[in-house]
Amino acid sequence: MANKPRKTRYKFIHFVEVEKKPKTEVYSCRNNSTSDELGIVKWYSTWRCYAFFPVFGDLVFNAGCLSDITHFMEQMK
C-alpha cells in the first residue's frame, strides 16, 4: 500500500523539500505571499524527532501557523 501524500500547503505557509537524506528529509518552511524562508524542518537526533528551526530570532507566529507546522511534522513520523 502506498503512503498517503503529505500535505505541504497551508493557509499562510508551505513546505518545500530541500534535501533527502538516506533516512530523513529536510524541508524549507516558506511564506505563501513572498516565498521568504521562515525556517527549516529537519530531524533533530538529540530529541529523536523532527523539529522546526526558525531562520531568524525575531519571527512571529500565531497559533494557526504553529498548528500548521506541527501538523506537517506529525505527518513525517
N, CA, C and O atoms as a Maestro MAE file, in Angstrom:
{
 s_m_m2io_version
 :::
 2.0.0
}

f_m_ct {
 s_m_title
 :::
 protein
 m_atom[308] {
  # First column is atom index #
  i_m_mmod_type
  r_m_x_coord
  r_m_y_coord
  r_m_z_coord
  i_m_residue_number
  s_m_chain_name
  s_m_pdb_residue_name
  s_m_pdb_atom_name
  i_m_atomic_number
  :::
  1 25 0.848 -1.176 0.000 1 A "MET " " N  " 7
  2 3 0.000 0.000 0.000 1 A "MET " " CA " 6
  3 2 0.890 1.235 0.000 1 A "MET " " C  " 6
  4 15 1.824 1.316 0.797 1 A "MET " " O  " 8
  5 25 0.622 2.187 -0.870 2 A "ALA " " N  " 7
  6 3 1.430 3.402 -0.992 2 A "ALA " " CA " 6
  7 2 1.131 4.362 0.151 2 A "ALA " " C  " 6
  8 15 0.023 4.397 0.687 2 A "ALA " " O  " 8
  9 25 2.151 5.140 0.511 3 A "ASN " " N  " 7
  10 3 1.961 6.152 1.548 3 A "ASN " " CA " 6
  11 2 1.032 7.253 1.062 3 A "ASN " " C  " 6
  12 15 1.034 7.606 -0.118 3 A "ASN " " O  " 8
  13 25 0.241 7.789 1.974 4 A "LYS " " N  " 7
  14 3 -0.649 8.901 1.662 4 A "LYS " " CA " 6
  15 2 0.206 10.141 1.367 4 A "LYS " " C  " 6
  16 15 1.175 10.401 2.081 4 A "LYS " " O  " 8
  17 25 -0.136 10.899 0.338 5 A "PRO " " N  " 7
  18 3 0.647 12.109 0.036 5 A "PRO " " CA " 6
  19 2 0.648 13.069 1.224 5 A "PRO " " C  " 6
  20 15 -0.368 13.248 1.896 5 A "PRO " " O  " 8
  21 25 1.778 13.669 1.465 6 A "ARG " " N  " 7
  22 3 1.949 14.605 2.579 6 A "ARG " " CA " 6
  23 2 1.397 15.970 2.192 6 A "ARG " " C  " 6
  24 15 1.679 16.475 1.106 6 A "ARG " " O  " 8
  25 25 0.605 16.569 3.089 7 A "LYS " " N  " 7
  26 3 0.108 17.920 2.862 7 A "LYS " " CA " 6
  27 2 1.266 18.887 3.062 7 A "LYS " " C  " 6
  28 15 1.933 18.850 4.096 7 A "LYS " " O  " 8
  29 25 1.511 19.754 2.081 8 A "THR " " N  " 7
  30 3 2.622 20.696 2.182 8 A "THR " " CA " 6
  31 2 2.185 22.157 2.086 8 A "THR " " C  " 6
  32 15 2.988 23.056 2.338 8 A "THR " " O  " 8
  33 25 0.921 22.406 1.725 9 A "ARG " " N  " 7
  34 3 0.453 23.795 1.583 9 A "ARG " " CA " 6
  35 2 -0.653 24.062 2.592 9 A "ARG " " C  " 6
  36 15 -1.600 23.287 2.722 9 A "ARG " " O  " 8
  37 25 -0.512 25.180 3.306 10 A "TYR " " N  " 7
  38 3 -1.471 25.607 4.325 10 A "TYR " " CA " 6
  39 2 -1.909 27.031 4.011 10 A "TYR " " C  " 6
  40 15 -1.509 27.584 2.986 10 A "TYR " " O  " 8
  41 25 -2.714 27.628 4.865 11 A "LYS " " N  " 7
  42 3 -3.290 28.949 4.594 11 A "LYS " " CA " 6
  43 2 -2.218 30.018 4.362 11 A "LYS " " C  " 6
  44 15 -2.332 30.800 3.418 11 A "LYS " " O  " 8
  45 25 -1.187 30.067 5.198 12 A "PHE " " N  " 7
  46 3 -0.177 31.119 5.098 12 A "PHE " " CA " 6
  47 2 1.229 30.617 4.798 12 A "PHE " " C  " 6
  48 15 2.105 31.406 4.440 12 A "PHE " " O  " 8
  49 25 1.453 29.322 4.938 13 A "ILE " " N  " 7
  50 3 2.796 28.773 4.739 13 A "ILE " " CA " 6
  51 2 2.747 27.520 3.868 13 A "ILE " " C  " 6
  52 15 1.702 26.890 3.710 13 A "ILE " " O  " 8
  53 25 3.900 27.179 3.309 14 A "HIS " " N  " 7
  54 3 4.040 25.913 2.590 14 A "HIS " " CA " 6
  55 2 5.444 25.367 2.827 14 A "HIS " " C  " 6
  56 15 6.339 26.084 3.276 14 A "HIS " " O  " 8
  57 25 5.618 24.086 2.518 15 A "PHE " " N  " 7
  58 3 6.874 23.396 2.758 15 A "PHE " " CA " 6
  59 2 7.418 22.856 1.446 15 A "PHE " " C  " 6
  60 15 6.678 22.303 0.632 15 A "PHE " " O  " 8
  61 25 8.730 23.026 1.251 16 A "VAL " " N  " 7
  62 3 9.407 22.575 0.045 16 A "VAL " " CA " 6
  63 2 10.567 21.667 0.457 16 A "VAL " " C  " 6
  64 15 11.402 22.052 1.274 16 A "VAL " " O  " 8
  65 25 10.613 20.472 -0.106 17 A "GLU " " N  " 7
  66 3 11.729 19.575 0.209 17 A "GLU " " CA " 6
  67 2 13.013 20.155 -0.364 17 A "GLU " " C  " 6
  68 15 13.075 20.493 -1.546 17 A "GLU " " O  " 8
  69 25 14.040 20.271 0.476 18 A "VAL " " N  " 7
  70 3 15.318 20.828 0.032 18 A "VAL " " CA " 6
  71 2 16.447 19.800 0.083 18 A "VAL " " C  " 6
  72 15 17.499 20.002 -0.524 18 A "VAL " " O  " 8
  73 25 16.234 18.704 0.799 19 A "GLU " " N  " 7
  74 3 17.268 17.672 0.880 19 A "GLU " " CA " 6
  75 2 16.634 16.352 1.296 19 A "GLU " " C  " 6
  76 15 15.785 16.305 2.186 19 A "GLU " " O  " 8
  77 25 17.060 15.291 0.641 20 A "LYS " " N  " 7
  78 3 16.605 13.946 1.016 20 A "LYS " " CA " 6
  79 2 17.830 13.167 1.446 20 A "LYS " " C  " 6
  80 15 18.713 12.873 0.640 20 A "LYS " " O  " 8
  81 25 17.871 12.836 2.727 21 A "LYS " " N  " 7
  82 3 18.975 12.061 3.279 21 A "LYS " " CA " 6
  83 2 18.567 10.589 3.267 21 A "LYS " " C  " 6
  84 15 17.406 10.280 3.000 21 A "LYS " " O  " 8
  85 25 19.494 9.681 3.549 22 A "PRO " " N  " 7
  86 3 19.134 8.251 3.492 22 A "PRO " " CA " 6
  87 2 17.925 7.866 4.350 22 A "PRO " " C  " 6
  88 15 17.108 7.046 3.932 22 A "PRO " " O  " 8
  89 25 17.804 8.456 5.554 23 A "LYS " " N  " 7
  90 3 16.695 8.082 6.437 23 A "LYS " " CA " 6
  91 2 15.758 9.234 6.776 23 A "LYS " " C  " 6
  92 15 14.680 8.998 7.322 23 A "LYS " " O  " 8
  93 25 16.131 10.460 6.474 24 A "THR " " N  " 7
  94 3 15.312 11.617 6.841 24 A "THR " " CA " 6
  95 2 15.235 12.605 5.684 24 A "THR " " C  " 6
  96 15 15.915 12.455 4.668 24 A "THR " " O  " 8
  97 25 14.401 13.604 5.859 25 A "GLU " " N  " 7
  98 3 14.213 14.639 4.849 25 A "GLU " " CA " 6
  99 2 14.353 16.006 5.501 25 A "GLU " " C  " 6
  100 15 14.179 16.148 6.711 25 A "GLU " " O  " 8
  101 25 14.669 17.012 4.686 26 A "VAL " " N  " 7
  102 3 14.775 18.385 5.161 26 A "VAL " " CA " 6
  103 2 13.826 19.229 4.307 26 A "VAL " " C  " 6
  104 15 13.859 19.169 3.078 26 A "VAL " " O  " 8
  105 25 12.971 20.023 4.988 27 A "TYR " " N  " 7
  106 3 12.010 20.873 4.300 27 A "TYR " " CA " 6
  107 2 12.196 22.324 4.702 27 A "TYR " " C  " 6
  108 15 12.450 22.633 5.866 27 A "TYR " " O  " 8
  109 25 12.068 23.206 3.730 28 A "SER " " N  " 7
  110 3 12.062 24.637 3.966 28 A "SER " " CA " 6
  111 2 10.612 25.069 4.186 28 A "SER " " C  " 6
  112 15 9.731 24.714 3.403 28 A "SER " " O  " 8
  113 25 10.365 25.834 5.252 29 A "CYS " " N  " 7
  114 3 9.042 26.396 5.528 29 A "CYS " " CA " 6
  115 2 9.031 27.795 4.951 29 A "CYS " " C  " 6
  116 15 9.879 28.614 5.306 29 A "CYS " " O  " 8
  117 25 8.081 28.091 4.062 30 A "ARG " " N  " 7
  118 3 8.060 29.372 3.341 30 A "ARG " " CA " 6
  119 2 6.714 30.075 3.458 30 A "ARG " " C  " 6
  120 15 5.667 29.440 3.587 30 A "ARG " " O  " 8
  121 25 6.769 31.390 3.410 31 A "ASN " " N  " 7
  122 3 5.582 32.238 3.410 31 A "ASN " " CA " 6
  123 2 4.900 32.116 2.051 31 A "ASN " " C  " 6
  124 15 5.571 32.169 1.021 31 A "ASN " " O  " 8
  125 25 3.585 31.956 2.033 32 A "ASN " " N  " 7
  126 3 2.865 31.822 0.766 32 A "ASN " " CA " 6
  127 2 2.884 33.093 -0.072 32 A "ASN " " C  " 6
  128 15 2.927 33.006 -1.299 32 A "ASN " " O  " 8
  129 25 2.854 34.263 0.542 33 A "SER " " N  " 7
  130 3 2.802 35.529 -0.201 33 A "SER " " CA " 6
  131 2 4.135 35.893 -0.836 33 A "SER " " C  " 6
  132 15 4.191 36.309 -1.993 33 A "SER " " O  " 8
  133 25 5.212 35.731 -0.065 34 A "THR " " N  " 7
  134 3 6.516 36.227 -0.506 34 A "THR " " CA " 6
  135 2 7.503 35.124 -0.852 34 A "THR " " C  " 6
  136 15 8.533 35.394 -1.470 34 A "THR " " O  " 8
  137 25 7.213 33.902 -0.471 35 A "SER " " N  " 7
  138 3 8.124 32.758 -0.591 35 A "SER " " CA " 6
  139 2 9.384 32.917 0.257 35 A "SER " " C  " 6
  140 15 10.346 32.172 0.071 35 A "SER " " O  " 8
  141 25 9.396 33.883 1.193 36 A "ASP " " N  " 7
  142 3 10.524 34.027 2.108 36 A "ASP " " CA " 6
  143 2 10.620 32.785 2.984 36 A "ASP " " C  " 6
  144 15 9.608 32.239 3.422 36 A "ASP " " O  " 8
  145 25 11.850 32.350 3.232 37 A "GLU " " N  " 7
  146 3 12.054 31.196 4.102 37 A "GLU " " CA " 6
  147 2 11.891 31.615 5.557 37 A "GLU " " C  " 6
  148 15 12.510 32.576 6.013 37 A "GLU " " O  " 8
  149 25 11.046 30.878 6.281 38 A "LEU " " N  " 7
  150 3 10.796 31.151 7.692 38 A "LEU " " CA " 6
  151 2 11.596 30.227 8.594 38 A "LEU " " C  " 6
  152 15 11.900 30.573 9.735 38 A "LEU " " O  " 8
  153 25 11.936 29.055 8.083 39 A "GLY " " N  " 7
  154 3 12.686 28.091 8.876 39 A "GLY " " CA " 6
  155 2 12.837 26.784 8.139 39 A "GLY " " C  " 6
  156 15 12.454 26.648 6.977 39 A "GLY " " O  " 8
  157 25 13.400 25.831 8.841 40 A "ILE " " N  " 7
  158 3 13.670 24.502 8.294 40 A "ILE " " CA " 6
  159 2 13.062 23.456 9.235 40 A "ILE " " C  " 6
  160 15 13.139 23.586 10.457 40 A "ILE " " O  " 8
  161 25 12.465 22.432 8.654 41 A "VAL " " N  " 7
  162 3 12.030 21.263 9.415 41 A "VAL " " CA " 6
  163 2 13.009 20.151 9.073 41 A "VAL " " C  " 6
  164 15 13.153 19.769 7.912 41 A "VAL " " O  " 8
  165 25 13.683 19.634 10.103 42 A "LYS " " N  " 7
  166 3 14.636 18.551 9.881 42 A "LYS " " CA " 6
  167 2 14.719 17.679 11.122 42 A "LYS " " C  " 6
  168 15 14.233 18.047 12.191 42 A "LYS " " O  " 8
  169 25 15.341 16.519 10.962 43 A "TRP " " N  " 7
  170 3 15.494 15.571 12.056 43 A "TRP " " CA " 6
  171 2 16.452 16.146 13.086 43 A "TRP " " C  " 6
  172 15 17.536 16.623 12.748 43 A "TRP " " O  " 8
  173 25 16.035 16.095 14.359 44 A "TYR " " N  " 7
  174 3 16.860 16.542 15.470 44 A "TYR " " CA " 6
  175 2 17.184 15.310 16.296 44 A "TYR " " C  " 6
  176 15 16.370 14.856 17.101 44 A "TYR " " O  " 8
  177 25 18.377 14.777 16.091 45 A "SER " " N  " 7
  178 3 18.719 13.478 16.679 45 A "SER " " CA " 6
  179 2 18.728 13.491 18.204 45 A "SER " " C  " 6
  180 15 18.470 12.459 18.824 45 A "SER " " O  " 8
  181 25 19.019 14.632 18.822 46 A "THR " " N  " 7
  182 3 19.020 14.716 20.283 46 A "THR " " CA " 6
  183 2 17.655 14.347 20.858 46 A "THR " " C  " 6
  184 15 17.570 13.656 21.873 46 A "THR " " O  " 8
  185 25 16.585 14.812 20.202 47 A "TRP " " N  " 7
  186 3 15.222 14.521 20.663 47 A "TRP " " CA " 6
  187 2 14.613 13.345 19.918 47 A "TRP " " C  " 6
  188 15 13.523 12.891 20.268 47 A "TRP " " O  " 8
  189 25 15.301 12.842 18.890 48 A "ARG " " N  " 7
  190 3 14.831 11.743 18.055 48 A "ARG " " CA " 6
  191 2 13.458 12.019 17.445 48 A "ARG " " C  " 6
  192 15 12.552 11.187 17.493 48 A "ARG " " O  " 8
  193 25 13.335 13.229 16.864 49 A "CYS " " N  " 7
  194 3 12.097 13.609 16.171 49 A "CYS " " CA " 6
  195 2 12.413 14.777 15.236 49 A "CYS " " C  " 6
  196 15 13.495 15.362 15.288 49 A "CYS " " O  " 8
  197 25 11.448 15.098 14.389 50 A "TYR " " N  " 7
  198 3 11.585 16.280 13.540 50 A "TYR " " CA " 6
  199 2 11.304 17.515 14.380 50 A "TYR " " C  " 6
  200 15 10.455 17.494 15.271 50 A "TYR " " O  " 8
  201 25 12.029 18.598 14.085 51 A "ALA " " N  " 7
  202 3 11.871 19.855 14.811 51 A "ALA " " CA " 6
  203 2 11.922 21.013 13.819 51 A "ALA " " C  " 6
  204 15 12.421 20.871 12.702 51 A "ALA " " O  " 8
  205 25 11.404 22.143 14.240 52 A "PHE " " N  " 7
  206 3 11.390 23.362 13.425 52 A "PHE " " CA " 6
  207 2 12.505 24.283 13.901 52 A "PHE " " C  " 6
  208 15 12.610 24.584 15.090 52 A "PHE " " O  " 8
  209 25 13.334 24.728 12.963 53 A "PHE " " N  " 7
  210 3 14.448 25.630 13.245 53 A "PHE " " CA " 6
  211 2 14.195 26.947 12.516 53 A "PHE " " C  " 6
  212 15 14.421 27.018 11.308 53 A "PHE " " O  " 8
  213 25 13.726 28.011 13.217 54 A "PRO " " N  " 7
  214 3 13.472 29.288 12.547 54 A "PRO " " CA " 6
  215 2 14.774 29.899 12.034 54 A "PRO " " C  " 6
  216 15 15.834 29.710 12.629 54 A "PRO " " O  " 8
  217 25 14.683 30.639 10.915 55 A "VAL " " N  " 7
  218 3 15.884 31.257 10.349 55 A "VAL " " CA " 6
  219 2 16.260 32.545 11.067 55 A "VAL " " C  " 6
  220 15 17.430 32.927 11.073 55 A "VAL " " O  " 8
  221 25 15.298 33.214 11.667 56 A "PHE " " N  " 7
  222 3 15.561 34.459 12.382 56 A "PHE " " CA " 6
  223 2 14.957 34.377 13.773 56 A "PHE " " C  " 6
  224 15 13.929 33.728 13.966 56 A "PHE " " O  " 8
  225 25 15.575 35.019 14.730 57 A "GLY " " N  " 7
  226 3 15.065 35.013 16.090 57 A "GLY " " CA " 6
  227 2 13.879 35.923 16.299 57 A "GLY " " C  " 6
  228 15 13.196 35.815 17.317 57 A "GLY " " O  " 8
  229 25 13.608 36.831 15.349 58 A "ASP " " N  " 7
  230 3 12.523 37.793 15.544 58 A "ASP " " CA " 6
  231 2 11.260 37.461 14.755 58 A "ASP " " C  " 6
  232 15 10.431 38.341 14.523 58 A "ASP " " O  " 8
  233 25 11.102 36.214 14.343 59 A "LEU " " N  " 7
  234 3 9.884 35.796 13.648 59 A "LEU " " CA " 6
  235 2 8.729 35.716 14.631 59 A "LEU " " C  " 6
  236 15 8.924 35.416 15.808 59 A "LEU " " O  " 8
  237 25 7.531 35.983 14.145 60 A "VAL " " N  " 7
  238 3 6.325 35.915 14.971 60 A "VAL " " CA " 6
  239 2 5.353 34.944 14.305 60 A "VAL " " C  " 6
  240 15 5.078 35.053 13.110 60 A "VAL " " O  " 8
  241 25 4.839 33.997 15.082 61 A "PHE " " N  " 7
  242 3 3.875 33.023 14.584 61 A "PHE " " CA " 6
  243 2 2.638 33.057 15.459 61 A "PHE " " C  " 6
  244 15 2.734 33.174 16.681 61 A "PHE " " O  " 8
  245 25 1.467 32.953 14.827 62 A "ASN " " N  " 7
  246 3 0.255 32.815 15.629 62 A "ASN " " CA " 6
  247 2 -0.031 31.323 15.836 62 A "ASN " " C  " 6
  248 15 0.671 30.462 15.305 62 A "ASN " " O  " 8
  249 25 -1.069 31.042 16.613 63 A "ALA " " N  " 7
  250 3 -1.400 29.653 16.943 63 A "ALA " " CA " 6
  251 2 -1.710 28.840 15.684 63 A "ALA " " C  " 6
  252 15 -1.369 27.659 15.610 63 A "ALA " " O  " 8
  253 25 -2.348 29.459 14.704 64 A "GLY " " N  " 7
  254 3 -2.686 28.750 13.468 64 A "GLY " " CA " 6
  255 2 -1.444 28.307 12.710 64 A "GLY " " C  " 6
  256 15 -1.369 27.170 12.244 64 A "GLY " " O  " 8
  257 25 -0.467 29.204 12.586 65 A "CYS " " N  " 7
  258 3 0.779 28.848 11.889 65 A "CYS " " CA " 6
  259 2 1.532 27.765 12.654 65 A "CYS " " C  " 6
  260 15 2.048 26.821 12.055 65 A "CYS " " O  " 8
  261 25 1.594 27.902 13.971 66 A "LEU " " N  " 7
  262 3 2.273 26.883 14.770 66 A "LEU " " CA " 6
  263 2 1.565 25.537 14.650 66 A "LEU " " C  " 6
  264 15 2.211 24.491 14.606 66 A "LEU " " O  " 8
  265 25 0.246 25.569 14.597 67 A "SER " " N  " 7
  266 3 -0.530 24.341 14.428 67 A "SER " " CA " 6
  267 2 -0.231 23.709 13.071 67 A "SER " " C  " 6
  268 15 -0.098 22.489 12.978 67 A "SER " " O  " 8
  269 25 -0.123 24.525 12.015 68 A "ASP " " N  " 7
  270 3 0.191 24.007 10.682 68 A "ASP " " CA " 6
  271 2 1.588 23.386 10.657 68 A "ASP " " C  " 6
  272 15 1.780 22.324 10.065 68 A "ASP " " O  " 8
  273 25 2.565 24.037 11.294 69 A "ILE " " N  " 7
  274 3 3.920 23.489 11.361 69 A "ILE " " CA " 6
  275 2 3.898 22.157 12.112 69 A "ILE " " C  " 6
  276 15 4.536 21.190 11.694 69 A "ILE " " O  " 8
  277 25 3.163 22.114 13.220 70 A "THR " " N  " 7
  278 3 3.041 20.881 13.998 70 A "THR " " CA " 6
  279 2 2.389 19.774 13.169 70 A "THR " " C  " 6
  280 15 2.857 18.635 13.173 70 A "THR " " O  " 8
  281 25 1.315 20.108 12.463 71 A "HIS " " N  " 7
  282 3 0.635 19.124 11.611 71 A "HIS " " CA " 6
  283 2 1.582 18.549 10.577 71 A "HIS " " C  " 6
  284 15 1.616 17.338 10.357 71 A "HIS " " O  " 8
  285 25 2.360 19.431 9.936 72 A "PHE " " N  " 7
  286 3 3.308 18.970 8.933 72 A "PHE " " CA " 6
  287 2 4.322 18.001 9.534 72 A "PHE " " C  " 6
  288 15 4.604 16.954 8.950 72 A "PHE " " O  " 8
  289 25 4.872 18.348 10.702 73 A "MET " " N  " 7
  290 3 5.868 17.479 11.331 73 A "MET " " CA " 6
  291 2 5.265 16.147 11.781 73 A "MET " " C  " 6
  292 15 5.930 15.113 11.721 73 A "MET " " O  " 8
  293 25 4.005 16.168 12.232 74 A "GLU " " N  " 7
  294 3 3.342 14.930 12.646 74 A "GLU " " CA " 6
  295 2 3.216 13.964 11.469 74 A "GLU " " C  " 6
  296 15 3.290 12.750 11.660 74 A "GLU " " O  " 8
  297 25 3.028 14.483 10.264 75 A "GLN " " N  " 7
  298 3 2.921 13.639 9.071 75 A "GLN " " CA " 6
  299 2 4.227 12.924 8.760 75 A "GLN " " C  " 6
  300 15 4.224 11.891 8.090 75 A "GLN " " O  " 8
  301 25 5.346 13.464 9.242 76 A "MET " " N  " 7
  302 3 6.655 12.924 8.904 76 A "MET " " CA " 6
  303 2 7.047 11.737 9.776 76 A "MET " " C  " 6
  304 15 8.081 11.115 9.534 76 A "MET " " O  " 8
  305 25 6.248 11.413 10.780 77 A "LYS " " N  " 7
  306 3 6.559 10.271 11.660 77 A "LYS " " CA " 6
  307 2 6.513 8.979 10.894 77 A "LYS " " C  " 6
  308 15 6.746 7.914 11.466 77 A "LYS " " O  " 8
  :::
 }
 m_bond[307] {
  # First column is bond index #
  i_m_from
  i_m_to
  i_m_order
  :::
  1 1 2 1
  2 2 3 1
  3 3 4 2
  4 3 5 1
  5 5 6 1
  6 6 7 1
  7 7 8 2
  8 7 9 1
  9 9 10 1
  10 10 11 1
  11 11 12 2
  12 11 13 1
  13 13 14 1
  14 14 15 1
  15 15 16 2
  16 15 17 1
  17 17 18 1
  18 18 19 1
  19 19 20 2
  20 19 21 1
  21 21 22 1
  22 22 23 1
  23 23 24 2
  24 23 25 1
  25 25 26 1
  26 26 27 1
  27 27 28 2
  28 27 29 1
  29 29 30 1
  30 30 31 1
  31 31 32 2
  32 31 33 1
  33 33 34 1
  34 34 35 1
  35 35 36 2
  36 35 37 1
  37 37 38 1
  38 38 39 1
  39 39 40 2
  40 39 41 1
  41 41 42 1
  42 42 43 1
  43 43 44 2
  44 43 45 1
  45 45 46 1
  46 46 47 1
  47 47 48 2
  48 47 49 1
  49 49 50 1
  50 50 51 1
  51 51 52 2
  52 51 53 1
  53 53 54 1
  54 54 55 1
  55 55 56 2
  56 55 57 1
  57 57 58 1
  58 58 59 1
  59 59 60 2
  60 59 61 1
  61 61 62 1
  62 62 63 1
  63 63 64 2
  64 63 65 1
  65 65 66 1
  66 66 67 1
  67 67 68 2
  68 67 69 1
  69 69 70 1
  70 70 71 1
  71 71 72 2
  72 71 73 1
  73 73 74 1
  74 74 75 1
  75 75 76 2
  76 75 77 1
  77 77 78 1
  78 78 79 1
  79 79 80 2
  80 79 81 1
  81 81 82 1
  82 82 83 1
  83 83 84 2
  84 83 85 1
  85 85 86 1
  86 86 87 1
  87 87 88 2
  88 87 89 1
  89 89 90 1
  90 90 91 1
  91 91 92 2
  92 91 93 1
  93 93 94 1
  94 94 95 1
  95 95 96 2
  96 95 97 1
  97 97 98 1
  98 98 99 1
  99 99 100 2
  100 99 101 1
  101 101 102 1
  102 102 103 1
  103 103 104 2
  104 103 105 1
  105 105 106 1
  106 106 107 1
  107 107 108 2
  108 107 109 1
  109 109 110 1
  110 110 111 1
  111 111 112 2
  112 111 113 1
  113 113 114 1
  114 114 115 1
  115 115 116 2
  116 115 117 1
  117 117 118 1
  118 118 119 1
  119 119 120 2
  120 119 121 1
  121 121 122 1
  122 122 123 1
  123 123 124 2
  124 123 125 1
  125 125 126 1
  126 126 127 1
  127 127 128 2
  128 127 129 1
  129 129 130 1
  130 130 131 1
  131 131 132 2
  132 131 133 1
  133 133 134 1
  134 134 135 1
  135 135 136 2
  136 135 137 1
  137 137 138 1
  138 138 139 1
  139 139 140 2
  140 139 141 1
  141 141 142 1
  142 142 143 1
  143 143 144 2
  144 143 145 1
  145 145 146 1
  146 146 147 1
  147 147 148 2
  148 147 149 1
  149 149 150 1
  150 150 151 1
  151 151 152 2
  152 151 153 1
  153 153 154 1
  154 154 155 1
  155 155 156 2
  156 155 157 1
  157 157 158 1
  158 158 159 1
  159 159 160 2
  160 159 161 1
  161 161 162 1
  162 162 163 1
  163 163 164 2
  164 163 165 1
  165 165 166 1
  166 166 167 1
  167 167 168 2
  168 167 169 1
  169 169 170 1
  170 170 171 1
  171 171 172 2
  172 171 173 1
  173 173 174 1
  174 174 175 1
  175 175 176 2
  176 175 177 1
  177 177 178 1
  178 178 179 1
  179 179 180 2
  180 179 181 1
  181 181 182 1
  182 182 183 1
  183 183 184 2
  184 183 185 1
  185 185 186 1
  186 186 187 1
  187 187 188 2
  188 187 189 1
  189 189 190 1
  190 190 191 1
  191 191 192 2
  192 191 193 1
  193 193 194 1
  194 194 195 1
  195 195 196 2
  196 195 197 1
  197 197 198 1
  198 198 199 1
  199 199 200 2
  200 199 201 1
  201 201 202 1
  202 202 203 1
  203 203 204 2
  204 203 205 1
  205 205 206 1
  206 206 207 1
  207 207 208 2
  208 207 209 1
  209 209 210 1
  210 210 211 1
  211 211 212 2
  212 211 213 1
  213 213 214 1
  214 214 215 1
  215 215 216 2
  216 215 217 1
  217 217 218 1
  218 218 219 1
  219 219 220 2
  220 219 221 1
  221 221 222 1
  222 222 223 1
  223 223 224 2
  224 223 225 1
  225 225 226 1
  226 226 227 1
  227 227 228 2
  228 227 229 1
  229 229 230 1
  230 230 231 1
  231 231 232 2
  232 231 233 1
  233 233 234 1
  234 234 235 1
  235 235 236 2
  236 235 237 1
  237 237 238 1
  238 238 239 1
  239 239 240 2
  240 239 241 1
  241 241 242 1
  242 242 243 1
  243 243 244 2
  244 243 245 1
  245 245 246 1
  246 246 247 1
  247 247 248 2
  248 247 249 1
  249 249 250 1
  250 250 251 1
  251 251 252 2
  252 251 253 1
  253 253 254 1
  254 254 255 1
  255 255 256 2
  256 255 257 1
  257 257 258 1
  258 258 259 1
  259 259 260 2
  260 259 261 1
  261 261 262 1
  262 262 263 1
  263 263 264 2
  264 263 265 1
  265 265 266 1
  266 266 267 1
  267 267 268 2
  268 267 269 1
  269 269 270 1
  270 270 271 1
  271 271 272 2
  272 271 273 1
  273 273 274 1
  274 274 275 1
  275 275 276 2
  276 275 277 1
  277 277 278 1
  278 278 279 1
  279 279 280 2
  280 279 281 1
  281 281 282 1
  282 282 283 1
  283 283 284 2
  284 283 285 1
  285 285 286 1
  286 286 287 1
  287 287 288 2
  288 287 289 1
  289 289 290 1
  290 290 291 1
  291 291 292 2
  292 291 293 1
  293 293 294 1
  294 294 295 1
  295 295 296 2
  296 295 297 1
  297 297 298 1
  298 298 299 1
  299 299 300 2
  300 299 301 1
  301 301 302 1
  302 302 303 1
  303 303 304 2
  304 303 305 1
  305 305 306 1
  306 306 307 1
  307 307 308 2
  :::
 }
}
